[in-house]
């Protein structure tokens, strides 16, 4: 999904060196990690999902260890806070495993580093202190090298150290001295990294450059924006994250999946309640370990971990990518857990905790359902393209519009999979683009442009050599629009697609070439040959004017009991029968199209409007068969 595609193409096309070059301009260490990851996981989606899930499990255990190390007598509270961390609904990109595995890995390392720091302070034996401290420093360096915006976790480390010494009854001056002394090994690397990043590292990506960040903060407008966005992010990350994503997914999920998600959420809530009930009998909570501490530390942690993100011009939101909340999830879990155990009592407390758990589970389940359905639509679209287009001329730009809710956001979501299909392991020879407001201007001007991806490799895009691919609904087929045939575009659901259809040239598809087969390790096994398979093959045969092949394919599809999802998908067969002089079958197919009154009226009115104008096919004969009774 999303950014996965250029990573996948970079590995398949250029190997480990390609991955290193992709990240050399912003996060060089990440390139080396991806090179190692791909050598182990390859391009298997399942391997990447299991990898990300394993990291999340490690982070959950690290979270529990950290909390139990700080509040060893608060077993129920620390267990619930850990559960809130696991299901936190403000970050629902777990299915986007290849891309966000790095964020998950960095955060797991930061939690382990914090837990080791706490246990180094608590350890009685000097050997344990040295080992724990060395591991904590190493993991601290590891997570910052992966994701620099997590540098706020070093402030979290200072807070936790100060909290440990404060509980020992030290005076504030002594507490401050001990805290700073203990933090020196960690701060040394963190400060060195910041100095290197700001003054020595030349970032080629503006989005993550220190110069860009500092420039934003030096102006009055930039400073005010930073303060306002920080305040908004604090609220969104801590509180709105439990309501907005839940509302989005619970209202979009099919009833079956919604019922399953609620059942799972209730099971998790019941298990948590049962565990807490039995654990409470054996708990010996200390009065000096109060949930009020959870509240205070949680609020501080959310604040200091949000600052680096908003300072870099990034903000939390709950549409599309929501990764700019995850850096604060430790603080959010503590804050909400502290609120539950400090502000509420008895049944009201468990009602509040249950509501949080239900929100988290339903959101995560809903995200998985969305990504499952998203991949189903996208995977079938690429297979249909392979059926429709045996080969495509080099230098062609494919513009892809998938159904609402499953639309592609970046152009590499087109050229990544397309080149994996048509040029596996080779150079980038086909370009791609997604729909945007002013795309018609580029098409009108037949402009050419070069897009530099992560300042590493260039994608050449030619708007004078374009194929428009459109799928109007999840149940419809992918349409390779022909600018010379209005019948495909006239019933397209999206007006912007109808407007640019005239620029689409299916002549760039090479029908005589040997067909391609999408690699199964990425795109899975070939789907069953349902209606869309026969439609693509009929449309391909129509392009070559092989009318007998079109008719044979149509008869085979009808013999299997297959029907078009969209009335216009009968048009290749109607035209074939007209060209073959088989008016009886032409009238039969025309009756099928007439069943969709909207498409029928749109087609016939368009035929009448274009009467007398030249066409690439016998428009009058098709009009006679379809529109005359």
QUIRA-V609595 format. One record per residue. N is the residue number from 1. RES is the residue in one letter. OMEGA is omega in degrees with one decimal (NA if undefined). Layout:
N|RES|OMEGA + N|RES|OMEGA
This chain:
1|X|169.9 + 2|X|-175.5 + 3|X|179.2 + 4|X|-168.6 + 5|X|-179.6 + 6|X|173.5 + 7|X|-179.2 + 8|X|178.9 + 9|X|179.5 + 10|X|178.9 + 11|X|-177.4 + 12|X|-175.6 + 13|X|-171.4 + 14|X|178.0 + 15|X|-177.6 + 16|X|-179.5 + 17|X|177.0 + 18|X|178.0 + 19|X|178.7 + 20|X|-177.8 + 21|X|-179.5 + 22|X|-173.4 + 23|X|-175.9 + 24|X|-177.2 + 25|X|178.9 + 26|X|-179.0 + 27|X|-174.0 + 28|X|-177.2 + 29|X|-179.0 + 30|X|177.4 + 31|X|178.4 + 32|X|178.3 + 33|X|179.2 + 34|X|177.4 + 35|X|177.2 + 36|X|-178.7 + 37|X|-178.9 + 38|X|177.7 + 39|X|179.5 + 40|X|-174.7 + 41|X|-177.8 + 42|X|-178.9 + 43|X|-179.2 + 44|X|177.3 + 45|X|-178.6 + 46|X|-179.8 + 47|X|-179.6 + 48|X|178.4 + 49|X|177.9 + 50|X|178.3 + 51|X|-179.7 + 52|X|178.7 + 53|X|177.9 + 54|X|178.1 + 55|X|-179.9 + 56|X|177.7 + 57|X|177.4 + 58|X|-179.2 + 59|X|178.0 + 60|X|178.4 + 61|X|177.2 + 62|X|178.0 + 63|X|-179.6 + 64|X|178.9 + 65|X|179.0 + 66|X|-177.3 + 67|X|-179.9 + 68|X|177.2 + 69|X|179.1 + 70|X|-175.8 + 71|X|-171.4 + 72|X|179.7 + 73|X|179.1 + 74|X|-173.1 + 75|X|179.7 + 76|X|-177.1 + 77|X|-179.2 + 78|X|177.2 + 79|X|-179.9 + 80|X|178.5 + 81|X|178.1 + 82|X|176.4 + 83|X|178.2 + 84|X|175.5 + 85|X|-175.9 + 86|X|-173.7 + 87|X|-175.3 + 88|X|-173.8 + 89|X|178.2 + 90|X|174.6 + 91|X|-176.9 + 92|X|179.7 + 93|X|178.2 + 94|X|179.0 + 95|X|179.2 + 96|X|-160.5 + 97|X|-173.5 + 98|X|-178.6 + 99|X|-171.0 + 100|X|171.8 + 101|X|-179.8 + 102|X|178.4 + 103|X|178.4 + 104|X|-179.4 + 105|X|-179.6 + 106|X|-177.8 + 107|X|176.4 + 108|X|178.7 + 109|X|-179.9 + 110|X|178.4 + 111|X|177.1 + 112|X|179.2 + 113|X|178.3 + 114|X|179.6 + 115|X|178.7 + 116|X|177.8 + 117|X|179.5 + 118|X|-178.5 + 119|X|174.1 + 120|X|178.4 + 121|X|-175.9 + 122|X|-174.6 + 123|X|178.7 + 124|X|-178.0 + 125|X|-178.7 + 126|X|179.4 + 127|X|178.9 + 128|X|179.2 + 129|X|-177.8 + 130|X|-178.0 + 131|X|-179.3 + 132|X|-179.2 + 133|X|179.9 + 134|X|178.4 + 135|X|-179.7 + 136|X|178.6 + 137|X|-179.2 + 138|X|179.2 + 139|X|175.7 + 140|X|176.9 + 141|X|-177.2 + 142|X|-174.1 + 143|X|179.1 + 144|X|178.5 + 145|X|177.4 + 146|X|-172.1 + 147|X|-172.2 + 148|X|-178.6 + 149|X|176.6 + 150|X|-178.2 + 151|X|176.2 + 152|X|177.9 + 153|X|176.1 + 154|X|172.4 + 155|X|176.0 + 156|X|179.5 + 157|X|179.1 + 158|X|177.7 + 159|X|-177.9 + 160|X|177.0 + 161|X|178.6 + 162|X|178.8 + 163|X|178.6 + 164|X|-178.9 + 165|X|177.8 + 166|X|-179.8 + 167|X|178.1 + 168|X|175.0 + 169|X|-179.9 + 170|X|172.0 + 171|X|-172.3 + 172|X|178.6 + 173|X|178.4 + 174|X|178.6 + 175|X|179.4 + 176|X|-179.9 + 177|X|-179.3 + 178|X|-179.5 + 179|X|-178.1 + 180|X|177.6 + 181|X|-179.3 + 182|X|-176.1 + 183|X|-174.6 + 184|X|-178.3 + 185|X|-177.9 + 186|X|-179.0 + 187|X|-179.0 + 188|X|-180.0 + 189|X|-177.5 + 190|X|179.6 + 191|X|177.0 + 192|X|-180.0 + 193|X|-179.8 + 194|X|179.1 + 195|X|178.9 + 196|X|-176.1 + 197|X|-175.4 + 198|X|-169.1 + 199|X|-173.4 + 200|X|-177.1 + 201|X|-179.6 + 202|X|-178.9 + 203|X|178.9 + 204|X|176.4 + 205|X|-177.0 + 206|X|-174.7 + 207|X|-176.6 + 208|X|-179.0 + 209|X|178.4 + 210|X|179.4 + 211|X|179.1 + 212|X|-179.0 + 213|X|-178.5 + 214|X|178.4 + 215|X|179.0 + 216|X|-174.2 + 217|X|-176.1 + 218|X|177.8 + 219|X|179.5 + 220|X|179.3 + 221|X|179.7 + 222|X|-179.7 + 223|X|178.4 + 224|X|177.6 + 225|X|179.3 + 226|X|-178.8 + 227|X|-179.2 + 228|X|-178.2 + 229|X|176.8 + 230|X|177.6 + 231|X|178.1 + 232|X|-178.2 + 233|X|178.1 + 234|X|178.5 + 235|X|-177.3 + 236|X|-177.5 + 237|X|-173.7 + 238|X|-170.0 + 239|X|-176.3 + 240|X|178.6 + 241|X|-178.4 + 242|X|-177.0 + 243|X|-173.5 + 244|X|178.9 + 245|X|177.8 + 246|X|179.5 + 247|X|-178.6 + 248|X|-174.5 + 249|X|-178.4 + 250|X|179.4 + 251|X|-177.8 + 252|X|-176.0 + 253|X|169.7 + 254|X|-174.3 + 255|X|-178.9 + 256|X|-179.7 + 257|X|177.7 + 258|X|177.4 + 259|X|178.5 + 260|X|-178.9 + 261|X|178.4 + 262|X|177.9 + 263|X|178.3 + 264|X|179.5 + 265|X|178.6 + 266|X|177.8 + 267|X|177.8 + 268|X|179.9 + 269|X|179.0 + 270|X|178.5 + 271|X|178.4 + 272|X|178.6 + 273|X|178.3 + 274|X|177.8 + 275|X|-178.1 + 276|X|-179.9 + 277|X|-178.2 + 278|X|179.2 + 279|X|-178.9 + 280|X|-179.0 + 281|X|-176.9 + 282|X|-177.7 + 283|X|176.8 + 284|X|-174.0 + 285|X|178.2 + 286|X|-178.5 + 287|X|-179.1 + 288|X|177.1 + 289|X|-173.5 + 290|X|175.2 + 291|X|175.8 + 292|X|176.8 + 293|X|176.8 + 294|X|-178.3 + 295|X|-176.2 + 296|X|-179.6 + 297|X|179.9 + 298|X|179.9 + 299|X|178.8 + 300|X|-177.8 + 301|X|177.7 + 302|X|-177.2 + 303|X|-173.7 + 304|X|178.3 + 305|X|177.1 + 306|X|-174.6 + 307|X|-179.1 + 308|X|-178.4 + 309|X|-179.8 + 310|X|177.6 + 311|X|179.4 + 312|X|177.4 + 313|X|178.9 + 314|X|-176.0 + 315|X|176.0 + 316|X|172.4 + 317|X|-175.5 + 318|X|168.6 + 319|X|-178.6 + 320|X|-175.9 + 321|X|-174.3 + 322|X|-172.8 + 323|X|-174.4 + 324|X|170.2 + 325|X|-167.4 + 326|X|-178.9 + 327|X|-175.8 + 328|X|-170.6 + 329|X|175.1 + 330|X|-179.5 + 331|X|-179.4 + 332|X|-179.8 + 333|X|177.1 + 334|X|-178.7 + 335|X|-178.1 + 336|X|175.4 + 337|X|177.5 + 338|X|177.7 + 339|X|-178.9 + 340|X|-173.1 + 341|X|-180.0 + 342|X|-173.0 + 343|X|-176.4 + 344|X|179.9 + 345|X|171.0 + 346|X|-176.0 + 347|X|179.2 + 348|X|178.0 + 349|X|-176.2 + 350|X|173.1 + 351|X|179.2 + 352|X|179.4 + 353|X|-179.9 + 354|X|179.3 + 355|X|178.1 + 356|X|-179.4 + 357|X|178.4 + 358|X|178.0 + 359|X|-177.9 + 360|X|-176.7 + 361|X|-179.4 + 362|X|179.4 + 363|X|-179.7 + 364|X|177.1 + 365|X|179.2 + 366|X|177.2 + 367|X|178.7 + 368|X|177.8 + 369|X|179.8 + 370|X|-178.2 + 371|X|175.4 + 372|X|-178.0 + 373|X|177.4 + 374|X|-179.0 + 375|X|177.9 + 376|X|178.8 + 377|X|-175.7 + 378|X|-179.5 + 379|X|-179.4 + 380|X|177.5 + 381|X|-178.9 + 382|X|175.4 + 383|X|178.3 + 384|X|176.1 + 385|X|179.0 + 386|X|176.5 + 387|X|-175.9 + 388|X|-172.1 + 389|X|178.5 + 390|X|173.9 + 391|X|179.5 + 392|X|-178.4 + 393|X|176.0 + 394|X|177.6 + 395|X|178.7 + 396|X|174.3 + 397|X|177.7 + 398|X|176.4 + 399|X|-171.7 + 400|X|175.0 + 401|X|177.7 + 402|X|-173.8 + 403|X|178.8 + 404|X|-176.6 + 405|X|179.7 + 406|X|-177.4 + 407|X|177.4 + 408|X|-173.7 + 409|X|-175.1 + 410|X|-174.4 + 411|X|179.6 + 412|X|172.0 + 413|X|173.4 + 414|X|-173.5 + 415|X|177.1 + 416|X|179.9 + 417|X|-178.1 + 418|X|179.6 + 419|X|172.8 + 420|X|179.4 + 421|X|-171.6 + 422|X|179.9 + 423|X|-176.2 + 424|X|178.4 + 425|X|-176.8 + 426|X|-178.5 + 427|X|179.4 + 428|X|-176.6 + 429|X|177.0 + 430|X|179.9 + 431|X|-178.7 + 432|X|176.7 + 433|X|174.9 + 434|X|-179.3 + 435|X|171.5 + 436|X|-167.4 + 437|X|-172.5 + 438|X|-177.1 + 439|X|-179.4 + 440|X|179.1 + 441|X|177.6 + 442|X|-179.5 + 443|X|179.2 + 444|X|-178.9 + 445|X|-176.2 + 446|X|-174.1 + 447|X|175.6 + 448|X|-179.0 + 449|X|175.6 + 450|X|178.5 + 451|X|178.3 + 452|X|-176.9 + 453|X|-179.3 + 454|X|178.2 + 455|X|-175.0 + 456|X|179.6 + 457|X|-171.9 + 458|X|173.3 + 459|X|-179.7 + 460|X|-175.9 + 461|X|-178.5 + 462|X|-178.7 + 463|X|173.9 + 464|X|179.0 + 465|X|-167.1 + 466|X|166.5 + 467|X|177.9 + 468|X|178.5 + 469|X|-175.3 + 470|X|171.6 + 471|X|-170.1 + 472|X|-178.8 + 473|X|-178.4 + 474|X|-177.4 + 475|X|-178.6 + 476|X|178.0 + 477|X|171.9 + 478|X|-179.3 + 479|X|169.8 + 480|X|-170.7 + 481|X|178.4 + 482|X|-177.5 + 483|X|179.9 + 484|X|-178.5 + 485|X|-177.5 + 486|X|-171.5 + 487|X|178.2 + 488|X|-172.0 + 489|X|-170.1 + 490|X|-179.4 + 491|X|176.0 + 492|X|-175.8 + 493|X|-175.1 + 494|X|179.6 + 495|X|-179.9 + 496|X|176.5 + 497|X|177.7 + 498|X|-176.4 + 499|X|-176.3 + 500|X|-176.8 + 501|X|-177.1 + 502|X|-179.5 + 503|X|-174.7 + 504|X|-176.3 + 505|X|179.6 + 506|X|174.2 + 507|X|176.5 + 508|X|173.4 + 509|X|-177.1 + 510|X|-173.1 + 511|X|-175.6 + 512|X|-177.0 + 513|X|174.1 + 514|X|-177.1 + 515|X|178.4 + 516|X|175.2 + 517|X|179.0 + 518|X|-178.5 + 519|X|-173.8 + 520|X|-177.4 + 521|X|177.0 + 522|X|-170.8 + 523|X|178.4 + 524|X|179.4 + 525|X|-179.6 + 526|X|-179.7 + 527|X|175.8 + 528|X|-178.7 + 529|X|175.8 + 530|X|-174.6 + 531|X|-173.6 + 532|X|175.2 + 533|X|-178.1 + 534|X|177.1 + 535|X|-178.9 + 536|X|-179.6 + 537|X|175.9 + 538|X|-179.6 + 539|X|177.1 + 540|X|178.8 + 541|X|176.8 + 542|X|178.8 + 543|X|179.7 + 544|X|-177.7 + 545|X|174.7 + 546|X|-170.6 + 547|X|178.5 + 548|X|177.3 + 549|X|178.1 + 550|X|-178.3 + 551|X|-179.7 + 552|X|178.0 + 553|X|179.1 + 554|X|178.6 + 555|X|179.4 + 556|X|179.5 + 557|X|-179.0 + 558|X|176.8 + 559|X|178.1 + 560|X|179.7 + 561|X|-178.0 + 562|X|-179.2 + 563|X|-179.3 + 564|X|175.7 + 565|X|179.3 + 566|X|-175.2 + 567|X|-177.4 + 568|X|179.2 + 569|X|172.5 + 570|X|-171.8 + 571|X|177.1 + 572|X|-179.5 + 573|X|177.1 + 574|X|-178.9 + 575|X|179.1 + 576|X|-179.5 + 577|X|177.1 + 578|X|-178.7 + 579|X|179.5 + 580|X|-179.6 + 581|X|180.0 + 582|X|-173.2 + 583|X|179.2 + 584|X|178.2 + 585|X|177.2 + 586|X|178.4 + 587|X|179.0 + 588|X|178.4 + 589|X|178.9 + 590|X|178.2 + 591|X|177.1 + 592|X|179.6 + 593|X|-178.1 + 594|X|180.0 + 595|X|174.9 + 596|X|-173.2 + 597|X|-178.1 + 598|X|-178.0 + 599|X|-179.6 + 600|X|-179.3 + 601|X|179.3 + 602|X|-179.1 + 603|X|-175.6 + 604|X|177.7 + 605|X|178.8 + 606|X|175.1 + 607|X|-178.9 + 608|X|180.0 + 609|X|-176.4 + 610|X|-177.9 + 611|X|178.9 + 612|X|179.0 + 613|X|-178.7 + 614|X|-179.1 + 615|X|-179.9 + 616|X|-178.7 + 617|X|-177.5 + 618|X|-174.5 + 619|X|-177.1 + 620|X|-179.0 + 621|X|178.1 + 622|X|178.3 + 623|X|-179.7 + 624|X|-177.7 + 625|X|-173.8 + 626|X|-165.8 + 627|X|177.8 + 628|X|178.4 + 629|X|NA
